[in-house]
Amino acid sequence: MDYKKMLNDARSELDVIDAQMLQLFSQRMDVIDKIAEIKRQSNIAITDIKREQQITDTAIKGGKPEHFGEISIFMRALINISKLRQRKYLYDNTDEEFLQASRTKPTGKLNVFYQGLPGAWGEQATVQLFREAARNPLESFEEVFENIKQKKANYGIVPIENSQTGAIGEVYDLLRKYGCYIVGQTWVKVKHCLMAAPGTKLTDVREIYSHPESFKQCRNFLKNRAWDLTSCRNTAVAAKMVADKADKRFAAIGSPRAAELYGLEIIAENITDDVTNQTRFITIANQPEYDTSCDTVSISFRTAHRSGALCEVLFPLMSESINLSRIESRPIRDGKFCFFADLKGNIKDENILRGIRYAAASCGYLEVLGCYRENAVV
């Protein structure tokens, strides 16, 4: 049996069908333009849930039972394409700015705030991003945002994601609460160690201090050990507490730098479960700061609480060939969610602007959080 010929014949059939469908599709888009103009003149919303469901239900009834699932997906995609066409018709001539003009980068001695104490991973991120800046430690993430909003510093450094344990939800919430902008980022390799007072042995230890995320990142090392785990604001605070106690029953999980700064001895090295473990830190400012070298755009948006609502926002981005490198969701209220996404590109790129414009038209709220270089080092 000549399978190659059979396959070519079947593909030829598809080519004929596709040509017919394309002609019908073009006709449909012409009608969609008419509908868009009618909606524009009558101030009618693009989305009509009842009508969309009716179209899908009618198509399913007219198809074969074994194709119902595929028909539903096809019609949903066709409806989304049609709504995207309407948004292009209605919004292509708008000049809406989604990100205000970039500020001029501050010069002279920079003032940078981070959460933690010297020796915290936040300090390491600050050093990577701003080697010559004045580094100011604060107790909480919220204090960093408050100081940036009040213009008490040039920049703030906060962690937003760990490659092993995922997003740091509190920081996403604070981005939304304070309206700060992301202007840079870096990744810090996280190599945890266990540290204690000089002369301490593993058998002496009874209680471990560290940040909750660090405990998660060192699960395998901590497993089957009869130690109490006490949470701290960050790993440097944990190291300082152990140093202040000067008691062999206590140890801390943190960075080798913290051990050195607080006079502790490393009694177990590289205890992180994943040797590739790293944390993403972002630089925040009270105004946007970007240029043509920037390659990442972060957005935040909310959708209606219904089936397919998220797809409607993402569909315009896909149609503009925009790559999403990350998407996260955070609960807000009444079972609703706010989404955060990173797009590959620059806010001045035409496809990025079009994609954001159409995405914004398909949801109740969309905000650009910043445009920056993925691994910027100042």
N, C-alpha and C positions, 0 to 999 in steps of 0.2 A: 504494500500500500504506500502510495507516494504522499507522505504527510506534508512535505514541503509544498506540493501543489495544492493540497487541500487547504493549507493555512493561507496561501496566497489568494486562493479563490474566495475564502471567507473574508479576508481583508479587503478584497475588491468590492464585495457586497457592502462592507462597512463604509467604504469610500463614497459609494453612491448614496447611501443613507445619510452620511454626514453632510454631503453637498446639499441634499434636500433640507436637512435640519438647519444648516447655516442660512439658507435662503429664508426659511420661516423665522429664524432667529432675528435676522436683519429687519424683517417686516414687523416683528414684535417690538424691537427697539424703537422703530419709527412711531408705533402707537404709544409706546411708553413716553416718548417726547411730548406727544399730544396731551397725555394724562398729566405730565409734569407741568405743562403750561396752564392747564385747567386748574390744577391745585395751586399754582402760583397766584393766578388771578382771584381764586376763591379763598385763598389763605387756608387750604386744607392740609392736614398733616400727611406726610409721606407714608407713614406706617398705618396700616389698617388691619389689625389682628383678625377681625371677623372675616374680611375679604380674603386674606391670606389662607386662613383655615378652610374656607369654602373652596378655593382653587385647589388646594392639596387634596381635600376629601373627594372632590369631583374627579380628579385625575386618578386617584386610587380606585374608585368605583369602576372606572372605565378600563382598568388594566387587569392583567392576569394575577390571580391570588399569590402565585409564587414570586411575583415581582413587586408586591406591595411595599416592602422596605426600600427597595431601590427607587421606586416611583416617588416615595415620600422625600427621600434625600435629593433626588433630581429636581423636584418641584421647589423644595426649600432653596436650593442653590439658584434656581432660575428666578425666584422671587427676590432673593438677595441681590442678584445681578441687576434686576429691574429697578430695585430701590437705589442701588448705587448709581445707575444711569440717571435717575431722577435727581439725586443729590448733585451730580455733576452739572446737570442742566440748570439747577437752581442756585448752586453755590460757586460755580467756576469763576464767576466775575467778581467775587468778593475779595477784599484785601485784608481780611482779618489777621491781626498779628497774634500768634499764640505764645510768643516769647518776646518780652521787651528787649530793646537794644542792649548789647553787652556793655558793661561798665569798663572803664579803663583799669587795667590791673594795678593794684596798689604797689607803690615803690618804697624803698627804704627798708628799715627794720620791720619785718612783719610780726604780727602778734597772733598766735594760733592757740586755740583752746582744744583740749581733748578730755575724754572721761577717764578717770583713774589716777594713778600715781606714777612717778617715774618707775620704769620697769614694766608697766602694763603694755599689752600689745598695741593699745592706742598710741602710746608714745612712740613705739617702733614705726607705726604708720606715719606719724607726724614727721619723724626724722626722714623717712623715705620721700615724703612729699615736700617738706620744707626744712632742708638741712640747716639753714642759717637763721631760722625764725626763732623768736622767743616762744618757748613752749610752756603753756599754762594748764596744769591739771585741775579738773573739776570733779565733783562727787558723782554727778548723774548725767545721763544723756540729755535730759530736759534742760539742765543748766547750760549745757553747750548751746542748745538751740535758743534759749532765752538770751544769752549773751550776744549771739550772732544777730538776733532780731533787734536787739537794742544797740547794735553797732559798737559793741565794746571790744570787738576783735575783728581782724581781717577775715579769718577763716575758722571753721570748726571741723574737727575730724571725728567721725563716728563709724562704728562697724554696722554693716547692713546685711551681711550674708556670710555664712561659713560653708565651705565646700562639703563638709560632712553632715552638719546638723541643720543646714538650710537658713531661711530668712530670719532676721532678728526683728520680730513684729513691732516692738516698741518704737524702733527708729522709723519704720514706715508710718506708724501712727503720728509721730512727732513731725515728720515731713508735712503731713496733711494739716496738722494743728497749727504750726508756726509759719507755713508758707515760705520756708527757706528754699534756696535753689542749690542744686548739685552742680559743682563747677569742676570736679575732678574725682579721681579714684585711684586706688592702688590695692594690690594684693599683698598680704603679709603671710609668709610661711609660718605656720604654728607648730613649733616643736616643744611640747610640754615636757617638763621634768618635775620630779618630786624633790623638794628641798626641805631641809630641817636644820636645827641647831648643829654646829660642828660636833662631830663624834657620834651622831645619831645613827643607829642601824634600823633596817626595816622592821626588825622584831620589836623595837622600842615603840614604834608608832601606834597610836590608838585613835587619833582623830585627824582628819584632813580638811584643810580650808581651801576653798577656791570658788570661782564663779560657776554657776550651774551648767553653763555651756561647756566648760572645761571637764566637768565630771562626765558629761555625755560623750565628749571626744576621747575620753580615756577609759571607757567601759571595760574593755578587756583587761587592762592592768588592774582595775579595781575589783573585778569579779572574784568572788570567793575569798575576799579578804575581809576580816571582821573589823572594819574601820568605820567610825562614825564620819559622815560627810556633812560639813557645815558650809552653807552658801555665803559668799561675800559679794560685794558690789563688783569687784574685778580681781584679777589674779595678783596684781601688785599689792592691793589692800591685804589679801590673804598672806602674802609673803611678809609684809610688815607686821601683821598680827602674830605670826609665828616667831618672828625675830624678837618682838617685844616680850613674848611669853618665855623665851629662852628655856623651853622645857622639851625634853626628848620625846614626850608623848605626842607632840603636835608636829604636823608637817603641812606643806602647802604645794599645790600644783600651779605652776606658772612658767615664766620664761627664764632661761639661764641668766639673762641680764638682771632680772629681779633678784635672783639668788645672790648675784655679785653685789648689787646695790645695798642689800639688807644683811650682808654678812652671813648668809646661809650656805650650807653645804649641799651639793647635789648628791642625793643618795640613790637616784634612779634616773637615767637619761632617756630621752626620746620615748616617752610612754604613751604618746598619741597612737590611737588605733590605726589611723590612716597616715602613712608616711607622706602622702601628697596633701595633707590637710592644710588649708589656707583660709584666711578670712579677708573678705572684701571690705575695705574702708572707703567711705566717700568724703569728699571735701564739700562743706556747705558754706554758703555766703548769703548775705541779705539781698544781693542783686545777681542777675545772670552774668556770666563771664565766659565768652566763647569767641572763637575765630574759625577760619577755614580749615584748620588742622583737626578740629574736633570730629569724632567719628561715632558718637553715641548720643541719642536723645532719649531722655526718660520722661514718661508721661504717667498721669494718674487719671482714671476715669471711673464713672459709675454707670451701671446699666439698669434697665428695668428688670424686675424680678419675674421673668418668664422664660420659657423654653426658647432657645435660639438667640437671646438678646446679646450674649457675649460674641457669638459668631457674627452678628451684624456689625459689631465694632471692629472685629479683626478682619472681616472680609475686605474692607477698603484698603487695609494695609497690605494684604496679600495681593490685591489687584494691582498695586503699585510696586510689586516685587520688593517689599520692605521685609527684611529679616528681623524677627524678634529674637533677641538673645536671652530674654528673661521675662517671665510674667509671674506675678504674685497676687494673691487676693487677701484682703483683710476685712473682717466683719465690721459693720458700722452700727446698724440698728435694724430691728424688725426683720431679721433674717436676710438683710441686704448686704452686699459686699462692695468694697472699693477695690479696684484693680490697679496694679502698678506694672508697667512694662518698659523694657529697654529696647529701643529701635536702633539698628545699625545704619548710621548716616549722619548728615548734618542738617540742622534746622533750616539752612538756606538751600538745601537740595530741593528741586521742584517736586520730585516724587514724594519726599518726606512731607512737604507742605500740603500737597494734594491728599495724601493718605490721611494725615491728621485732620484736615478740613472735613473730609467725608466721614471719618470716624466720629468726629465731634458732632456732626449733624445727625448721627444715628444713635446718640446717647444723650442723657440729660446733663452730663457734666464731663468735661475733659480739660485737663490742665497740663501744660508742659513744665516739668520740674527742672529741666536744665539741659544744656548741650555741652559736652565735654569730651576730652580724650579718655579712652578706655583705661590706659595706664599712664596717665600724666604724671610727670615728675618735675617739680619746680626747681 
